[in-house]
Amino acid sequence: MSLGRAGRSKLGTGALAALTRTRTLWFAAGGLSALALLLYLVPTSVATADLPPAESSLAQTSGSRATDPESSLAFDAIVERNIFSPDRAPPPSRYVPPGGSAPAETTPVRGAPAPVRLFGIAVGPDGAVALIDADPDIPGAEIYRLGDMVRDARVSDITDSTVVLAGPAGQSVLRLPDSNRGTP
């Protein structure tokens, strides 16, 4: 459809631009559709290497294991044990993979005991108490009062920021860690 000089003058320049834009979009859509149809119909050649069959090796091995009676017994032993049971105990001997060597027996070396740490002090109507982490067998800190034993030392004094322990090696003073907080 061609507009002559008279037709162009009746349509404004904005309408003419819109008409041109619409035609361009229709031609682009038709061209892309023709390209898509051409790509769909034309066979593509893909270079194929010598690939193994599409079956996965995992599927092959799991299928053969399911039919192997010896492996089935090993799985049954695993299923029968409850690995989350609280009554579970370690095995009598450590597992050694085929062709491996057993690890050398080692005895745990006990070093110096962990240091005694003061975590906090509270003063109340019943006296002062200290929150001290002294026993490595008990997780966290415990509450101690005057006269209580902390390892081999006795709590002899509790102030607002220190605890004094008196033991065979003499007195030791535990101090609260410095606080970066401002005073109220």
N, CA, C and O of each residue as an XYZ file, in Angstrom:
736
protein
N       0.851     -1.159      0.000
C       0.000      0.000      0.000
C       0.894      1.218      0.000
O       1.678      1.450      0.920
N       0.756      1.949     -1.009
C       1.607      3.112     -1.193
C       0.759      4.361     -1.082
O      -0.299      4.485     -1.699
N       1.249      5.264     -0.290
C       0.552      6.534     -0.159
C       1.212      7.535     -1.092
O       2.434      7.681     -1.119
N       0.420      8.177     -1.810
C       0.956      9.200     -2.700
C       1.221     10.482     -1.938
O       1.136     10.539     -0.711
N       1.546     11.516     -2.714
C       1.842     12.800     -2.105
C       0.627     13.342     -1.371
O       0.773     13.958     -0.315
N      -0.545     13.130     -1.895
C      -1.762     13.636     -1.274
C      -2.044     12.881      0.011
O      -2.469     13.479      0.999
N      -1.810     11.559      0.011
C      -2.034     10.760      1.213
C      -1.086     11.136      2.330
O      -1.469     11.147      3.500
N       0.132     11.440      1.981
C       1.113     11.819      2.999
C       0.752     13.146      3.638
O       0.959     13.352      4.834
N       0.229     14.011      2.859
C      -0.088     15.321      3.417
C      -1.285     15.237      4.349
O      -1.378     16.008      5.304
N      -2.224     14.291      4.081
C      -3.371     14.146      4.968
C      -2.953     13.527      6.303
O      -3.459     13.933      7.349
N      -2.034     12.544      6.288
C      -1.500     11.961      7.523
C      -0.447     12.909      8.067
O       0.299     13.498      7.285
N      -0.366     13.067      9.305
C       0.670     13.910      9.880
C       2.001     13.189      9.888
O       2.063     11.987      9.630
N       3.054     13.909     10.180
C       4.375     13.268     10.220
C       4.467     12.255     11.349
O       5.173     11.257     11.210
N       3.766     12.482     12.480
C       3.772     11.520     13.583
C       3.082     10.237     13.203
O       3.558      9.151     13.534
N       1.968     10.348     12.513
C       1.231      9.160     12.099
C       2.012      8.393     11.049
O       2.009      7.162     11.039
N       2.682      9.120     10.165
C       3.493      8.474      9.144
C       4.659      7.710      9.779
O       4.999      6.611      9.340
N       5.258      8.287     10.793
C       6.366      7.609     11.495
C       5.863      6.363     12.203
O       6.546      5.339     12.211
N       4.673      6.434     12.801
C       4.097      5.283     13.485
C       3.779      4.177     12.496
O       3.989      2.999     12.784
N       3.271      4.555     11.327
C       2.966      3.576     10.291
C       4.243      2.905      9.802
O       4.264      1.692      9.591
N       5.291      3.670      9.625
C       6.573      3.120      9.187
C       7.146      2.177     10.259
O       7.668      1.110      9.936
N       7.048      2.567     11.504
C       7.544      1.742     12.611
C       6.763      0.430     12.671
O       7.358     -0.629     12.869
N       5.464      0.482     12.504
C       4.638     -0.725     12.547
C       4.997     -1.671     11.416
O       5.132     -2.877     11.625
N       5.155     -1.118     10.207
C       5.561     -1.963      9.076
C       6.906     -2.618      9.336
O       7.090     -3.801      9.050
N       7.845     -1.857      9.876
C       9.178     -2.402     10.145
C       9.104     -3.549     11.145
O       9.769     -4.569     10.964
N       8.310     -3.394     12.188
C       8.170     -4.459     13.189
C       7.529     -5.712     12.588
O       7.927     -6.830     12.915
N       6.528     -5.526     11.700
C       5.904     -6.678     11.066
C       6.898     -7.413     10.163
O       6.937     -8.643     10.147
N       7.689     -6.663      9.422
C       8.698     -7.300      8.563
C       9.749     -8.041      9.397
O      10.188     -9.128      9.023
N      10.146     -7.452     10.520
C      11.134     -8.107     11.386
C      10.558     -9.391     11.965
O      11.242    -10.414     12.002
N       9.298     -9.351     12.422
C       8.664    -10.551     12.978
C       8.536    -11.636     11.914
O       8.776    -12.809     12.200
N       8.164    -11.265     10.701
C       8.055    -12.245      9.616
C       9.401    -12.845      9.278
O       9.505    -14.050      9.049
N      10.440    -12.012      9.245
C      11.782    -12.512      8.948
C      12.281    -13.476     10.006
O      12.859    -14.512      9.679
N      12.063    -13.143     11.281
C      12.478    -14.046     12.367
C      11.682    -15.338     12.348
O      12.233    -16.403     12.627
N      10.413    -15.267     12.027
C       9.598    -16.492     11.925
C      10.106    -17.384     10.798
O      10.195    -18.600     10.962
N      10.441    -16.788      9.655
C      10.968    -17.569      8.532
C      12.307    -18.205      8.914
O      12.570    -19.353      8.557
N      13.148    -17.471      9.633
C      14.441    -18.009     10.073
C      14.231    -19.169     11.041
O      14.923    -20.183     10.947
N      13.290    -19.032     11.965
C      13.003    -20.110     12.915
C      12.499    -21.351     12.197
O      12.905    -22.464     12.531
N      11.627    -21.180     11.222
C      11.115    -22.309     10.451
C      12.234    -22.979      9.664
O      12.285    -24.206      9.580
N      13.118    -22.193      9.096
C      14.244    -22.735      8.346
C      15.164    -23.540      9.256
O      15.591    -24.635      8.891
N      15.471    -23.011     10.429
C      16.331    -23.740     11.368
C      15.667    -25.012     11.876
O      16.346    -26.000     12.154
N      14.356    -24.994     11.995
C      13.634    -26.177     12.446
C      13.639    -27.274     11.395
O      13.763    -28.453     11.729
N      13.508    -26.901     10.140
C      13.384    -27.889      9.075
C      14.720    -28.413      8.567
O      14.798    -29.566      8.141
N      15.760    -27.612      8.598
C      17.051    -28.025      8.072
C      17.739    -28.910      9.113
O      17.905    -28.495     10.260
N      18.137    -30.117      8.728
C      18.825    -30.987      9.699
C      20.216    -30.431     10.017
O      20.940    -29.954      9.143
N      20.543    -30.512     11.265
C      21.871    -30.053     11.670
C      22.765    -31.255     11.852
O      22.311    -32.310     12.294
N      24.011    -31.109     11.521
C      24.953    -32.206     11.707
C      25.807    -31.867     12.925
O      26.434    -30.810     12.989
N      25.816    -32.777     13.877
C      26.597    -32.612     15.089
C      27.718    -33.629     15.046
O      27.490    -34.814     14.804
N      28.926    -33.158     15.284
C      30.060    -34.077     15.300
C      29.946    -34.939     16.537
O      29.923    -34.427     17.656
N      29.873    -36.240     16.343
C      29.760    -37.145     17.481
C      31.038    -37.946     17.603
O      31.551    -38.491     16.626
N      31.530    -38.006     18.803
C      32.704    -38.829     19.082
C      32.213    -40.219     19.472
O      31.016    -40.441     19.651
N      33.124    -41.117     19.596
C      32.758    -42.457     20.034
C      32.482    -42.387     21.534
O      33.404    -42.443     22.347
N      31.227    -42.268     21.883
C      30.828    -42.154     23.273
C      30.265    -43.476     23.746
O      29.687    -44.225     22.958
N      30.431    -43.778     25.051
C      29.826    -45.010     25.573
C      28.312    -44.850     25.604
O      27.806    -43.738     25.453
N      27.594    -45.929     25.795
C      26.137    -45.848     25.864
C      25.708    -44.844     26.934
O      26.477    -44.529     27.842
N      24.493    -44.352     26.823
C      23.997    -43.300     27.690
C      23.748    -43.757     29.112
O      23.480    -42.923     29.977
N      23.825    -45.039     29.388
C      23.585    -45.517     30.748
C      24.701    -45.028     31.645
O      25.865    -45.006     31.244
N      24.350    -44.639     32.852
C      25.379    -44.147     33.773
C      26.076    -45.328     34.438
O      25.489    -46.393     34.627
N      27.330    -45.115     34.783
C      28.081    -46.181     35.436
C      27.543    -46.445     36.821
O      27.655    -47.562     37.326
N      26.944    -45.409     37.462
C      26.367    -45.596     38.787
C      25.188    -46.563     38.724
O      25.041    -47.432     39.583
N      24.355    -46.406     37.705
C      23.206    -47.296     37.574
C      23.674    -48.721     37.314
O      23.068    -49.675     37.801
N      24.750    -48.868     36.548
C      25.242    -50.215     36.252
C      25.787    -50.874     37.513
O      25.498    -52.043     37.771
N      26.580    -50.133     38.313
C      27.175    -50.743     39.499
C      26.140    -51.012     40.561
O      26.206    -52.034     41.245
N      25.158    -50.093     40.719
C      24.159    -50.337     41.753
C      23.274    -51.520     41.375
O      22.821    -52.254     42.253
N      23.022    -51.715     40.083
C      22.219    -52.853     39.669
C      22.935    -54.164     39.920
O      22.308    -55.143     40.325
N      24.246    -54.200     39.686
C      24.971    -55.441     39.897
C      25.153    -55.721     41.384
O      25.215    -56.882     41.790
N      25.240    -54.681     42.194
C      25.402    -54.899     43.633
C      24.132    -55.452     44.251
O      24.184    -56.247     45.189
N      23.009    -55.035     43.733
C      21.751    -55.482     44.321
C      21.574    -56.981     44.139
O      20.919    -57.629     44.954
N      22.148    -57.538     43.081
C      21.970    -58.965     42.836
C      23.080    -59.793     43.475
O      22.963    -61.016     43.551
N      24.163    -59.148     43.938
C      25.275    -59.865     44.551
C      24.897    -60.220     45.989
O      24.721    -59.315     46.804
N      24.766    -61.519     46.331
C      24.319    -61.893     47.684
C      25.328    -61.496     48.760
O      24.929    -61.188     49.883
N      26.619    -61.495     48.445
C      27.628    -61.149     49.450
C      27.504    -59.679     49.848
O      27.592    -59.336     51.026
N      27.299    -58.821     48.855
C      27.126    -57.400     49.146
C      25.818    -57.145     49.872
O      25.735    -56.259     50.722
N      24.822    -57.904     49.545
C      23.530    -57.735     50.197
C      23.639    -57.994     51.692
O      23.001    -57.304     52.487
N      24.435    -58.973     52.081
C      24.635    -59.248     53.503
C      25.346    -58.089     54.188
O      25.025    -57.751     55.327
N      26.306    -57.478     53.507
C      27.013    -56.341     54.092
C      26.054    -55.180     54.310
O      26.138    -54.490     55.326
N      25.145    -54.958     53.370
C      24.175    -53.878     53.527
C      23.207    -54.182     54.663
O      22.821    -53.284     55.410
N      22.816    -55.446     54.792
C      21.896    -55.821     55.865
C      22.511    -55.535     57.232
O      21.812    -55.084     58.139
N      23.796    -55.787     57.390
C      24.455    -55.523     58.665
C      24.453    -54.026     58.973
O      24.310    -53.633     60.131
N      24.607    -53.206     57.966
C      24.591    -51.760     58.174
C      23.194    -51.292     58.546
O      23.030    -50.456     59.435
N      22.195    -51.825     57.873
C      20.821    -51.404     58.125
C      20.371    -51.814     59.519
O      19.628    -51.073     60.164
N      20.802    -52.975     59.997
C      20.376    -53.463     61.303
C      20.930    -52.616     62.448
O      20.296    -52.515     63.498
N      22.084    -52.015     62.264
C      22.679    -51.198     63.329
C      22.048    -49.817     63.322
O      21.780    -49.248     62.264
N      21.818    -49.292     64.498
C      21.296    -47.939     64.623
C      22.478    -47.030     64.927
O      22.961    -46.990     66.058
N      22.941    -46.301     63.918
C      24.137    -45.480     64.127
C      23.859    -44.275     65.010
O      24.798    -43.606     65.443
N      22.599    -43.982     65.288
C      22.266    -42.845     66.133
C      21.911    -43.257     67.554
O      21.473    -42.423     68.346
N      22.092    -44.519     67.885
C      21.735    -45.014     69.202
C      22.685    -44.451     70.261
O      23.896    -44.419     70.043
N      22.152    -44.007     71.409
C      23.037    -43.528     72.475
C      23.828    -44.663     73.122
O      24.825    -44.412     73.799
N      23.393    -45.911     72.921
C      24.102    -47.061     73.497
C      25.261    -47.534     72.629
O      25.982    -48.458     73.005
N      25.442    -46.913     71.485
C      26.454    -47.357     70.531
C      27.858    -47.197     71.105
O      28.161    -46.176     71.723
N      28.703    -48.181     70.911
C      30.084    -48.158     71.408
C      31.041    -48.212     70.221
O      30.663    -48.671     69.144
N      32.272    -47.749     70.406
C      33.224    -47.829     69.294
C      33.554    -49.282     68.972
O      33.418    -50.155     69.830
N      33.986    -49.545     67.747
C      34.331    -50.927     67.384
C      35.555    -51.395     68.164
O      36.354    -50.576     68.618
N      35.702    -52.708     68.321
C      36.846    -53.225     69.087
C      38.190    -52.932     68.421
O      39.203    -52.823     69.112
N      38.218    -52.804     67.108
C      39.470    -52.468     66.426
C      39.171    -51.456     65.325
O      38.072    -51.430     64.771
N      40.137    -50.647     65.026
C      39.978    -49.612     64.009
C      39.990    -50.248     62.621
O      40.718    -51.213     62.388
N      39.196    -49.721     61.709
C      39.120    -50.235     60.344
C      40.422    -49.931     59.606
O      40.938    -48.815     59.661
N      40.938    -50.939     58.919
C      42.124    -50.777     58.087
C      41.720    -51.156     56.666
O      41.301    -52.289     56.431
N      41.837    -50.229     55.714
C      41.447    -50.553     54.345
C      42.346    -51.624     53.755
O      43.487    -51.783     54.192
N      41.849    -52.363     52.767
C      42.668    -53.403     52.143
C      43.952    -52.792     51.577
O      43.916    -51.769     50.893
N      45.065    -53.423     51.868
C      46.356    -52.946     51.378
C      46.950    -51.851     52.257
O      48.061    -51.391     51.994
N      46.248    -51.433     53.274
C      46.748    -50.380     54.166
C      47.417    -50.995     55.383
O      47.347    -52.204     55.605
N      48.049    -50.168     56.146
C      48.684    -50.654     57.373
C      47.975    -50.029     58.565
O      47.459    -48.913     58.491
N      47.962    -50.764     59.651
C      47.303    -50.283     60.861
C      48.075    -49.092     61.426
O      49.306    -49.091     61.399
N      47.376    -48.082     61.933
C      48.080    -46.938     62.507
C      48.803    -47.345     63.784
O      48.378    -48.259     64.491
N      49.878    -46.669     64.061
C      50.646    -46.959     65.275
C      49.807    -46.583     66.485
O      49.091    -45.582     66.479
N      49.911    -47.405     67.523
C      49.167    -47.126     68.745
C      49.752    -45.883     69.409
O      50.966    -45.757     69.569
N      48.885    -44.994     69.783
C      49.330    -43.781     70.458
C      48.598    -43.664     71.773
O      47.448    -44.084     71.897
N      49.257    -43.103     72.735
C      48.629    -42.840     74.018
C      48.427    -41.345     74.139
O      49.316    -40.565     73.797
N      47.282    -40.944     74.616
C      47.049    -39.512     74.739
C      48.009    -38.879     75.736
O      48.249    -39.409     76.821
N      48.541    -37.758     75.349
C      49.486    -37.048     76.213
C      48.722    -35.960     76.935
O      48.119    -35.086     76.312
N      48.753    -36.022     78.251
C      48.083    -35.001     79.045
C      49.101    -33.929     79.381
O      50.082    -34.191     80.077
N      48.875    -32.759     78.902
C      49.764    -31.638     79.185
C      49.361    -30.975     80.486
O      48.681    -31.566     81.326
N      49.780    -29.778     80.626
C      49.419    -29.013     81.811
C      47.912    -28.783     81.797
O      47.318    -28.655     80.726
N      47.290    -28.729     82.966
C      45.851    -28.502     82.988
C      45.514    -27.133     82.424
O      46.319    -26.202     82.464
N      44.318    -27.041     81.907
C      43.875    -25.761     81.347
C      43.884    -24.703     82.443
O      43.643    -25.013     83.609
N      44.159    -23.463     82.075
C      44.202    -22.417     83.098
C      42.826    -22.173     83.705
O      41.798    -22.363     83.055
N      42.830    -21.755     84.944
C      41.598    -21.401     85.632
C      41.204    -20.006     85.155
O      42.016    -19.081     85.185
N      39.930    -19.856     84.704
C      39.479    -18.559     84.175
C      38.312    -18.033     84.989
O      37.382    -18.771     85.313
N      38.369    -16.762     85.315
C      37.294    -16.086     86.031
C      36.391    -15.415     85.002
O      36.850    -14.607     84.195
N      35.095    -15.758     85.036
C      34.155    -15.193     84.075
C      33.297    -14.084     84.660
O      32.897    -13.169     83.939
N      33.010    -14.149     85.952
C      32.153    -13.122     86.529
C      32.081    -13.228     88.029
O      32.417    -14.256     88.618
N      31.634    -12.145     88.640
C      31.462    -12.072     90.089
C      30.109    -11.424     90.351
O      29.744    -10.446     89.699
N      29.375    -11.968     91.298
C      28.098    -11.383     91.697
C      28.090    -11.241     93.207
O      28.472    -12.160     93.932
N      27.650    -10.081     93.675
C      27.563     -9.830     95.108
C      26.091     -9.649     95.440
O      25.411     -8.804     94.857
N      25.611    -10.441     96.370
C      24.206    -10.380     96.757
C      24.060    -10.415     98.259
O      25.058    -10.357     98.977
N      22.824    -10.509     98.757
C      22.596    -10.516    100.211
C      23.195    -11.743    100.900
O      23.485    -11.702    102.096
N      23.381    -12.833    100.152
C      23.965    -14.042    100.738
C      25.480    -14.068    100.610
O      26.104    -15.061    100.984
N      26.084    -13.018    100.096
C      27.531    -12.960     99.924
C      27.896    -12.953     98.458
O      27.037    -12.885     97.579
N      29.192    -13.025     98.217
C      29.697    -12.965     96.850
C      29.897    -14.370     96.299
O      30.244    -15.300     97.026
N      29.667    -14.500     94.985
C      29.929    -15.755     94.284
C      30.765    -15.432     93.060
O      30.687    -14.335     92.507
N      31.565    -16.403     92.646
C      32.406    -16.223     91.464
C      32.066    -17.297     90.444
O      31.818    -18.452     90.789
N      32.060    -16.896     89.195
C      31.810    -17.819     88.085
C      33.173    -18.153     87.487
O      33.777    -17.327     86.803
N      33.661    -19.385     87.751
C      35.020    -19.793     87.376
C      34.972    -21.059     86.544
O      34.238    -21.994     86.863
N      35.759    -21.085     85.472
C      35.919    -22.291     84.655
C      37.216    -22.945     85.086
O      38.299    -22.505     84.700
N      37.106    -24.016     85.898
C      38.295    -24.660     86.445
C      38.371    -26.141     86.113
O      39.462    -26.710     86.100
N      37.246    -26.773     85.847
C      37.225    -28.218     85.622
C      37.084    -28.497     84.128
O      36.028    -28.226     83.555
N      38.130    -29.037     83.478
C      38.042    -29.290     82.039
C      37.043    -30.392     81.686
O      36.629    -30.495     80.531
N      36.648    -31.215     82.658
C      35.696    -32.284     82.389
C      34.251    -31.780     82.364
O      33.360    -32.470     81.868
N      34.022    -30.583     82.897
C      32.683    -30.004     82.912
C      32.679    -28.820     81.964
O      33.440    -27.872     82.161
N      31.828    -28.856     80.927
C      31.811    -27.717     79.998
C      31.221    -26.481     80.671
O      30.236    -26.564     81.405
N      31.838    -25.344     80.408
C      31.342    -24.089     80.962
C      31.929    -23.813     82.339
O      32.803    -24.533     82.822
N      31.430    -22.765     82.948
C      31.937    -22.332     84.255
C      31.006    -22.806     85.364
O      29.840    -23.120     85.126
N      31.553    -22.852     86.595
C      30.786    -23.264     87.769
C      30.775    -22.108     88.770
O      31.598    -21.196     88.689
N      29.835    -22.159     89.712
C      29.717    -21.119     90.734
C      30.478    -21.567     91.978
O      30.306    -22.690     92.453
N      31.324    -20.671     92.500
C      32.113    -20.932     93.702
C      31.838    -19.839     94.728
O      31.633    -18.678     94.375
N      31.836    -20.236     96.036
C      31.662    -19.307     97.150
C      32.927    -19.331     98.001
O      33.822    -20.145     97.774
N      32.994    -18.448     98.965
C      34.137    -18.444     99.885
C      34.285    -19.809    100.538
O      33.303    -20.383    101.009
N      35.497    -20.331    100.567
C      35.776    -21.613    101.193
C      35.688    -22.798    100.249
O      36.155    -23.880    100.605
N      35.111    -22.647     99.060
C      35.035    -23.756     98.104
C      36.414    -24.060     97.539
O      37.287    -23.194     97.474
N      36.588    -25.328     97.128
C      37.859    -25.745     96.536
C      37.794    -25.603     95.016
O      36.860    -26.078     94.370
N      38.806    -24.939     94.464
C      38.979    -24.818     93.016
C      40.262    -25.575     92.717
O      41.360    -25.112     93.026
N      40.108    -26.748     92.109
C      41.214    -27.692     91.922
C      41.865    -27.960     93.287
O      41.219    -28.538     94.161
N      43.102    -27.562     93.487
C      43.748    -27.832     94.778
C      43.887    -26.576     95.629
O      44.676    -26.560     96.573
N      43.144    -25.537     95.317
C      43.215    -24.284     96.074
C      41.828    -23.932     96.611
O      40.809    -24.323     96.043
N      41.812    -23.182     97.720
C      40.570    -22.766     98.359
C      40.299    -21.293     98.031
O      41.219    -20.476     98.000
N      39.032    -20.970     97.789
C      38.647    -19.576     97.539
C      38.734    -18.852     98.886
O      37.967    -19.139     99.805
N      39.681    -17.906     98.991
C      39.866    -17.208    100.265
C      39.279    -15.804    100.269
O      38.996    -15.261    101.337
N      39.089    -15.203     99.092
C      38.532    -13.854     99.071
C      37.887    -13.591     97.701
O      38.403    -14.002     96.662
N      36.755    -12.899     97.736
C      36.076    -12.487     96.505
C      35.791    -10.996     96.641
O      35.100    -10.575     97.569
N      36.323    -10.194     95.714
C      36.038     -8.758     95.690
C      35.169     -8.463     94.469
O      34.673     -9.379     93.814
N      34.991     -7.176     94.171
C      34.149     -6.831     93.033
C      34.797     -7.142     91.691
O      34.098     -7.195     90.679
N      36.132     -7.352     91.649
C      36.786     -7.644     90.368
C      37.842     -8.742     90.451
O      38.451     -9.069     89.433
N      38.080     -9.324     91.629
C      39.106    -10.364     91.760
C      38.627    -11.495     92.652
O      37.703    -11.336     93.451
N      39.279    -12.641     92.496
C      39.084    -13.802     93.370
C      40.471    -14.266     93.776
O      41.350    -14.434     92.931
N      40.668    -14.476     95.095
C      41.960    -14.931     95.590
C      41.842    -16.406     95.940
O      40.958    -16.810     96.696
N      42.760    -17.218     95.371
C      42.820    -18.651     95.645
C      44.064    -18.927     96.474
O      45.158    -18.487     96.118
N      43.909    -19.651     97.579
C      45.046    -20.018     98.433
C      45.264    -21.513     98.300
O      44.367    -22.303     98.595
N      46.454    -21.906     97.856
C      46.751    -23.313     97.656
C      48.145    -23.657     98.119
O      48.827    -22.801     98.682
N      48.597    -24.890     97.902
C      49.925    -25.323     98.339
C      51.049    -24.519     97.685
O      52.125    -24.377     98.266
N      50.813    -23.997     96.494
C      51.848    -23.218     95.804
C      51.792    -21.748     96.180
O      52.549    -20.944     95.635
N      50.908    -21.379     97.102
C      50.771    -19.982     97.494
C      49.452    -19.418     96.999
O      48.553    -20.152     96.588
N      49.358    -18.084     97.047
C      48.127    -17.428     96.622
C      48.200    -17.064     95.144
O      49.252    -16.692     94.624
N      47.052    -17.182     94.486
C      46.952    -16.706     93.110
C      45.692    -15.843     93.013
O      44.675    -16.118     93.651
N      45.790    -14.807     92.210
C      44.691    -13.857     92.067
C      44.130    -13.971     90.653
O      44.848    -13.828     89.663
N      42.821    -14.233     90.588
C      42.122    -14.255     89.298
C      41.451    -12.898     89.122
O      40.766    -12.425     90.029
N      41.639    -12.272     87.976
C      41.053    -10.959     87.708
C      40.033    -11.083     86.576
O      40.194    -11.881     85.653
N      38.982    -10.271     86.672
C      38.007    -10.211     85.589
C      38.666     -9.610     84.361
O      39.496     -8.710     84.493
N      38.323    -10.079     83.179
C      38.887     -9.472     81.977
C      38.435     -8.014     81.884
O      37.328     -7.665     82.293
N      39.321     -7.165     81.333
C      38.971     -5.753     81.170
C      37.748     -5.633     80.302
O      37.622     -6.325     79.291
N      36.855     -4.767     80.688
C      35.630     -4.539     79.936
C      35.765     -3.235     79.182
O      36.277     -2.253     79.719
N      35.313     -3.218     77.950
C      35.347     -2.003     77.138
C      34.092     -1.182     77.319
O      33.944     -0.128     76.701
N      33.187     -1.650     78.159
C      31.942     -0.932     78.374
C      32.182      0.243     79.307
O      33.016      0.181     80.210
N      31.449      1.294     79.074
C      31.527      2.465     79.944
C      30.744      2.222     81.229
O      29.900      1.328     81.285
N      31.016      2.998     82.239
C      30.275      2.855     83.490
C      28.943      3.600     83.366
O      28.865      4.622     82.685
N      27.902      3.092     84.021
C      26.590      3.733     83.890
C      26.521      5.057     84.605
O      25.482      5.716     84.585
